[in-house]
Amino acid sequence: MNSKNLDWNNQLSKGMFELAILLLVSKKPMYGYEITKELQQGGVVNLASGSIYPILRRLTNNGWIKFYQEEHEGRSRKYYHSTKEGDQVLKERYDYFQRLNGFLVSLKEGDTDE
């Protein structure tokens, strides 16, 4: 892959991280490393360790997720979970993503009558 495509892929992935994290923590409380591993699974997302923490802080500051701390093997872990407001943001953004994806598919298939 050439560097311009790699740059574009990275930009697109960055825009999807908030949505992906909201999807994950809406299902069950998760700690940071667990979220990172889920995002890396499948090899689609290129994510450095620790790079999700600024996103988690932003989501927390927006009131879309909350966290609680729990001891695990002598270490404290922050478990993140979605709030009602976060669930609403997730629904709106996921719906938009679905519409955008459908539009791109229709462009590719040549059917733009929607």
C-alpha distance (Angstrom), angle and dihedral (degrees) to the residues before:
residue distance angle dihedral
M1 . . .
N2 3.79 . .
S3 3.80 120.7 .
K4 3.83 94.9 -107.1
N5 3.81 91.5 55.3
L6 3.79 90.5 45.2
D7 3.82 90.3 51.5
W8 3.81 90.9 49.5
N9 3.81 92.0 47.8
N10 3.81 90.2 50.6
Q11 3.82 91.9 50.0
L12 3.79 92.1 48.9
S13 3.81 91.0 48.1
K14 3.81 91.9 50.9
G15 3.77 89.8 55.3
M16 3.79 90.6 52.6
F17 3.81 98.1 50.0
E18 3.81 95.6 84.3
L19 3.79 91.3 50.3
A20 3.81 92.6 45.8
I21 3.81 92.8 48.4
L22 3.80 91.5 48.3
L23 3.81 89.1 50.4
L24 3.80 92.0 51.4
V25 3.80 98.7 46.0
S26 3.80 92.4 43.9
K27 3.82 88.0 66.3
K28 3.80 98.3 48.2
P29 3.81 140.5 -22.7
M30 3.81 110.6 -82.0
Y31 3.80 135.7 -177.8
G32 3.80 123.1 -129.7
Y33 3.79 100.1 -99.2
E34 3.80 90.2 46.8
I35 3.82 90.4 52.8
T36 3.81 90.9 48.9
K37 3.80 92.1 51.3
E38 3.81 91.7 49.4
L39 3.80 91.0 50.7
Q40 3.81 91.9 48.5
Q41 3.80 93.2 48.7
G42 3.77 112.1 109.5
G43 3.79 94.0 24.8
V44 3.80 95.7 -107.4
V45 3.80 96.6 113.2
N46 3.80 121.3 59.6
L47 3.80 102.2 -150.8
A48 3.79 126.9 165.9
S49 3.79 118.5 -143.0
G50 3.78 111.3 -92.8
S51 3.79 95.4 17.9
I52 3.81 93.5 109.8
Y53 3.81 94.5 61.6
P54 3.83 95.5 81.2
I55 3.82 87.8 50.0
L56 3.81 91.1 49.3
R57 3.83 89.6 50.5
R58 3.82 91.0 49.9
L59 3.82 91.9 48.7
T60 3.81 89.8 48.0
N61 3.82 92.4 47.8
N62 3.82 89.2 50.5
G63 3.81 89.7 53.7
W64 3.81 92.4 -119.1
I65 3.80 95.4 117.6
K66 3.79 135.7 22.1
F67 3.76 131.6 -164.3
Y68 3.75 139.7 -149.8
Q69 3.79 127.4 -164.0
E70 3.77 125.2 -124.6
E71 3.80 132.9 176.7
H72 3.79 116.0 -115.6
E73 3.81 120.8 177.7
G74 3.80 91.4 -23.3
R75 3.80 95.1 -47.8
S76 3.76 129.9 100.5
R77 3.81 116.5 -122.1
K78 3.78 128.5 -167.7
Y79 3.78 111.9 -136.8
Y80 3.80 113.4 -158.4
H81 3.81 124.6 -152.7
S82 3.78 134.1 171.4
T83 3.78 125.4 -102.1
K84 3.82 126.7 -141.9
E85 3.80 88.4 -98.8
G86 3.81 89.5 49.0
D87 3.79 90.6 51.1
Q88 3.82 89.4 53.2
V89 3.82 92.1 48.4
L90 3.80 88.9 48.3
K91 3.81 91.6 52.1
E92 3.80 93.0 48.5
R93 3.80 94.9 45.9
Y94 3.79 94.3 43.1
D95 3.80 90.4 49.8
Y96 3.81 89.7 50.8
F97 3.80 90.6 47.8
Q98 3.82 89.7 51.6
R99 3.82 91.5 50.5
L100 3.80 91.5 47.4
N101 3.79 91.9 48.1
G102 3.80 91.0 48.3
F103 3.80 90.2 50.7
L104 3.82 91.7 51.6
V105 3.80 91.1 48.6
S106 3.80 90.7 50.3
L107 3.81 90.6 50.2
K108 3.78 90.9 50.7
E109 3.80 91.9 48.2
G110 3.81 92.2 44.3
D111 3.81 95.2 -118.0
T112 3.82 107.1 123.7
D113 3.80 98.4 150.8
E114 3.83 91.7 108.9
